[in-house]
Amino acid sequence: MAPSLVDFESPSPAAAVSKTATVHPFAPLSAAEIKHASDLVRAEWPDKTDVQFKVITLEEPAKADVIPVLEAEATGHTFSQLDRRAFVNYYLRNTVSAFGCVSYQTVSNVRTEQISRSVGQSVQGEG
């Protein structure tokens, strides 16, 4: 599968949060952000595709983006909300294809890249 970028119309949980409170760039993903990331990935596949998620975690922002935030925080100033991104590792059940992707929480899109074409049962696990 070639890398893809998919845009979605639905508002993201991070966008809703950013209107009311600034989330620290290293704060773990909320349950709503994790669900949103999995929904974005599932939307890339046809209905009834059996997606098995292995990990959904915070994709930390680049150091250059975080330094101004940490400096503002240290001096007691407010800081701008950085885009929240989730790294998602998943595979499609009953296939040998594994994928890694970053879902951009604040703009509701996904960039997916196939990371393996031959995933063994030890990686896929049971269930």
DAWOGI-V73198 format. One record per residue. N is the residue number from 1. OMEGA is omega in degrees with one decimal (none if undefined). NEAR is the number of other C-alpha atoms within 12 Angstrom. D_CENTER is the distance of its C-alpha to the mean C-alpha in Angstrom with 2 decimals. Layout:
BEGIN
n=N omega=OMEGA near=NEAR d_center=D_CENTER
n=N omega=OMEGA near=NEAR d_center=D_CENTER
END
This chain:
BEGIN
n=1 omega=177.8 near=18 d_center=18.34
n=2 omega=176.5 near=12 d_center=18.09
n=3 omega=-178.9 near=16 d_center=14.93
n=4 omega=176.0 near=20 d_center=14.11
n=5 omega=-177.0 near=22 d_center=12.83
n=6 omega=178.1 near=22 d_center=12.89
n=7 omega=-180.0 near=21 d_center=13.62
n=8 omega=-177.6 near=22 d_center=13.84
n=9 omega=-172.2 near=12 d_center=16.50
n=10 omega=176.8 near=18 d_center=15.23
n=11 omega=-178.3 near=22 d_center=14.60
n=12 omega=177.1 near=32 d_center=11.39
n=13 omega=-179.0 near=31 d_center=11.92
n=14 omega=178.6 near=38 d_center=11.13
n=15 omega=178.3 near=26 d_center=13.69
n=16 omega=179.5 near=21 d_center=16.10
n=17 omega=-174.6 near=23 d_center=15.87
n=18 omega=178.0 near=23 d_center=16.42
n=19 omega=-176.1 near=15 d_center=19.65
n=20 omega=-177.5 near=11 d_center=21.09
n=21 omega=177.4 near=15 d_center=19.86
n=22 omega=-179.6 near=22 d_center=18.21
n=23 omega=178.9 near=28 d_center=15.41
n=24 omega=-175.9 near=27 d_center=16.00
n=25 omega=-180.0 near=30 d_center=13.62
n=26 omega=177.9 near=26 d_center=13.68
n=27 omega=178.1 near=20 d_center=13.56
n=28 omega=175.5 near=21 d_center=11.50
n=29 omega=175.3 near=30 d_center=8.90
n=30 omega=176.8 near=24 d_center=11.30
n=31 omega=179.5 near=16 d_center=12.00
n=32 omega=178.5 near=21 d_center=11.51
n=33 omega=177.8 near=34 d_center=7.94
n=34 omega=178.2 near=31 d_center=7.31
n=35 omega=179.6 near=24 d_center=9.62
n=36 omega=179.1 near=34 d_center=8.28
n=37 omega=179.8 near=44 d_center=4.99
n=38 omega=176.9 near=35 d_center=7.87
n=39 omega=178.7 near=28 d_center=10.18
n=40 omega=179.6 near=39 d_center=8.62
n=41 omega=-179.7 near=44 d_center=8.78
n=42 omega=-178.6 near=28 d_center=12.17
n=43 omega=178.4 near=26 d_center=13.38
n=44 omega=-174.4 near=29 d_center=13.43
n=45 omega=176.7 near=20 d_center=16.02
n=46 omega=177.2 near=11 d_center=19.50
n=47 omega=177.2 near=11 d_center=20.36
n=48 omega=172.0 near=11 d_center=21.18
n=49 omega=-175.7 near=16 d_center=19.11
n=50 omega=-178.2 near=19 d_center=18.59
n=51 omega=176.7 near=29 d_center=15.01
n=52 omega=179.4 near=27 d_center=14.87
n=53 omega=177.5 near=29 d_center=11.69
n=54 omega=178.5 near=23 d_center=12.55
n=55 omega=169.7 near=23 d_center=9.81
n=56 omega=-175.2 near=31 d_center=6.56
n=57 omega=179.8 near=30 d_center=6.82
n=58 omega=169.0 near=29 d_center=6.77
n=59 omega=-174.3 near=29 d_center=6.85
n=60 omega=179.5 near=23 d_center=10.29
n=61 omega=178.8 near=24 d_center=11.90
n=62 omega=-178.8 near=16 d_center=14.96
n=63 omega=-178.5 near=14 d_center=18.15
n=64 omega=178.8 near=12 d_center=19.99
n=65 omega=-174.3 near=19 d_center=17.71
n=66 omega=-176.2 near=21 d_center=17.95
n=67 omega=178.6 near=18 d_center=21.71
n=68 omega=178.4 near=21 d_center=22.88
n=69 omega=-179.5 near=26 d_center=20.82
n=70 omega=177.1 near=22 d_center=22.36
n=71 omega=178.1 near=16 d_center=25.75
n=72 omega=179.4 near=16 d_center=25.64
n=73 omega=-178.3 near=18 d_center=24.68
n=74 omega=-178.7 near=12 d_center=27.54
n=75 omega=176.5 near=11 d_center=30.04
n=76 omega=178.4 near=10 d_center=29.16
n=77 omega=175.9 near=12 d_center=27.91
n=78 omega=-179.9 near=17 d_center=25.04
n=79 omega=179.3 near=23 d_center=22.06
n=80 omega=178.0 near=23 d_center=19.83
n=81 omega=173.7 near=28 d_center=16.31
n=82 omega=175.1 near=32 d_center=13.87
n=83 omega=176.0 near=32 d_center=10.77
n=84 omega=-179.6 near=42 d_center=7.88
n=85 omega=177.1 near=39 d_center=4.71
n=86 omega=170.1 near=44 d_center=2.13
n=87 omega=-177.4 near=34 d_center=4.30
n=88 omega=174.7 near=40 d_center=5.48
n=89 omega=-176.8 near=32 d_center=9.26
n=90 omega=172.9 near=35 d_center=11.47
n=91 omega=177.1 near=36 d_center=14.90
n=92 omega=-179.6 near=30 d_center=17.22
n=93 omega=179.4 near=24 d_center=20.06
n=94 omega=174.0 near=19 d_center=23.50
n=95 omega=175.5 near=20 d_center=22.40
n=96 omega=-176.6 near=20 d_center=22.11
n=97 omega=175.1 near=26 d_center=18.87
n=98 omega=-176.2 near=30 d_center=15.71
n=99 omega=170.4 near=35 d_center=12.51
n=100 omega=178.7 near=32 d_center=9.71
n=101 omega=172.9 near=39 d_center=6.99
n=102 omega=176.0 near=39 d_center=4.60
n=103 omega=-178.7 near=44 d_center=3.49
n=104 omega=-171.4 near=38 d_center=5.88
n=105 omega=-173.2 near=42 d_center=6.50
n=106 omega=178.7 near=32 d_center=10.11
n=107 omega=174.1 near=30 d_center=11.14
n=108 omega=171.9 near=33 d_center=9.57
n=109 omega=-174.8 near=33 d_center=9.13
n=110 omega=169.7 near=33 d_center=7.62
n=111 omega=-175.8 near=29 d_center=9.22
n=112 omega=174.4 near=32 d_center=10.20
n=113 omega=176.2 near=26 d_center=12.89
n=114 omega=-177.5 near=24 d_center=15.19
n=115 omega=179.7 near=20 d_center=15.73
n=116 omega=175.5 near=20 d_center=18.76
n=117 omega=-178.6 near=15 d_center=21.46
n=118 omega=-179.5 near=18 d_center=23.29
n=119 omega=179.8 near=21 d_center=21.47
n=120 omega=179.0 near=17 d_center=24.13
n=121 omega=-180.0 near=16 d_center=24.59
n=122 omega=177.4 near=9 d_center=24.00
n=123 omega=-176.7 near=21 d_center=20.32
n=124 omega=-179.2 near=26 d_center=19.97
n=125 omega=-179.6 near=15 d_center=21.94
n=126 omega=172.8 near=11 d_center=23.74
n=127 omega=none near=12 d_center=22.90
END
